[in-house]
Amino acid sequence: MVATKKNFRALKPQADSPSLREQVCDYLRKEIAQMSIRPGVPISLRKASSELGIGITPLRDALLQLEGEGMVTILPRKGIFIREFTLKDVKNYYETIGAIEALALKTAILHITRDHCTIMRQINKHIFESTKRGYFSDHLKLNKTFHNTYLNLSENTYLPSLWNNITSRLYYSPTEIIQMEDWDKLCCDQHDHLIDALEERDLESAIHWMRDEHWSFKKQKKYIEQYYHLKSEE
């Protein structure tokens, strides 16, 4: 790496884990979140691949995926850089995720069952329990599983991958993330309202709780500013 806080640790690929590209992506996301790689600092492919102990091809593939997630900027003949992360980015991501979920729910609600809803309630309970215990990584995995339960029921098969790419940017951001139990409780309450709507097959209510409440930047802004430790740009 060039001028980073610290060099990469050697990556030890696991044969029974996701593809090497996915393993590198996950590793880089965590490095970005921990601010081991600073926004605006160029990344040397050759040096990074040497430090990680992998070839340049899987590293390049991983960086291309992170570019698609909005985490990396690749400038021809200038280099590869970690993008800055601002409240404007969060606003755009929230609006996009809300639109994705609204579209997904239109067909997912036709296929969701009581069993799905029961599973979602159990996951939601574990989400809040993980927050209270300070298990942030568990919280992220559970939250992803919760949303993907109904996203994967959508007849538009592109939506889950779009959702996952965008939320990766929200969860692995080069900022000082601060956990807030009161915000997590609010989000879990909104999850419960969503499940109620799905059980009743009330599409309008389901969309309201996700797009207009859960993913409303305006309504969540005070928490977002604290969560990412970002100041308002207004």
Helices and strands as residue ranges (DSSP letters): H 20-33, E 42-43, H 45-52, H 56-68, E 72-75, E 79-82, H 87-108, H 114-133, H 136-151, H 159-171, H 181-199, H 203-207, I 208-214, H 217-227
